[in-house]
């Protein structure tokens, strides 16, 4: 496995591979890591979705440090 790096816009969920890497378009498999400049704007909807999956827990038992170490 080897790595390449390029910048590309994301449009409708699609990243277009630059022409200078045209040989990659026929590759069988690739591992993709996406780094976004505007992380705050990108992750807000994902965080909101995560919060929507939480449930209220009515019977939460609190304990202090000593009680934790007794277990």
Secondary structure, DSSP 8 states (H G I E B T S, - for coil): ---------EETTEE---GGGGGGGG-S--------S-HHHHHHHHHHHHHHT----S------HHHHHH-
